[in-house]
Amino acid sequence: MSVLRYLPATPDNALISDIVVLGYFGPIAVNFLVNVIVVILFFLRRVWASGVPRWLLITNFVFFVLQIILFNAFNTLH
């Protein structure tokens, strides 16, 4: 069930295209930023002092790698 069907129609479906773009590029950008911050903390030797559990760091990195693989797979199909 989509919430978009309860919203008024916009010209050229601008809202729908914005949601698609944000859903496609947004998570990759945020995950990239988080991983860059973790790498910086790792080189400063403060990653374990930051209080973030190891399982969360590993899981975040695995999801980032999967996002990059899927992003590249979908871009090569077109």
C-alpha positions in Angstrom: 0.0 0.0 0.0 1.4 3.3 -1.0 0.9 6.6 0.7 1.4 8.4 -2.6 -2.0 7.5 -3.8 -3.6 9.7 -1.0 -1.6 12.7 -2.0 -2.8 15.1 -4.7 -1.4 14.6 -8.1 1.6 16.8 -9.0 2.5 18.0 -12.4 4.9 15.5 -14.1 4.9 13.3 -11.0 7.7 15.4 -9.5 7.1 14.0 -6.0 7.4 10.4 -7.1 10.6 11.1 -9.0 12.1 12.9 -6.0 11.3 10.0 -3.8 12.8 7.5 -6.2 16.0 9.6 -6.6 16.3 10.0 -2.8 15.7 6.3 -2.2 18.3 5.3 -4.8 21.2 7.7 -4.0 20.5 8.7 -0.4 21.3 5.5 1.4 24.5 5.0 -0.6 25.7 8.6 0.3 24.8 8.3 4.0 26.4 4.8 4.3 29.5 6.1 2.5 29.8 9.0 4.9 29.4 6.7 7.9 32.1 4.4 6.6 34.5 7.4 6.0 34.0 8.5 9.5 34.6 5.0 10.8 37.8 4.8 8.8 39.0 8.1 10.1 38.3 7.0 13.7 40.1 3.8 12.9 43.3 5.6 11.8 43.0 7.9 14.9 42.7 4.7 17.0 39.5 5.9 18.5 37.0 3.6 16.8 36.7 1.3 19.7 36.5 4.2 22.2 33.6 5.7 20.3 31.2 3.1 21.9 29.9 1.7 18.6 29.6 -2.1 18.8 31.9 -4.1 16.5 28.9 -6.1 15.1 27.3 -2.8 14.0 30.5 -1.6 12.2 30.9 -4.9 10.4 27.2 -5.1 9.4 27.3 -1.5 8.1 30.4 -2.2 6.0 28.8 -5.4 4.6 25.6 -3.5 3.6 27.7 -0.8 2.1 29.6 -3.3 -0.1 26.3 -4.9 -1.1 24.9 -1.5 -2.0 27.8 -0.8 -4.2 27.5 -4.2 -5.9 23.8 -3.7 -6.6 24.3 -0.1 -7.7 26.9 -1.3 -10.2 24.8 -4.2 -11.3 21.7 -2.1 -12.0 23.8 0.6 -13.9 25.4 -2.0 -16.2 21.9 -3.4 -17.2 20.9 -0.1 -18.8 
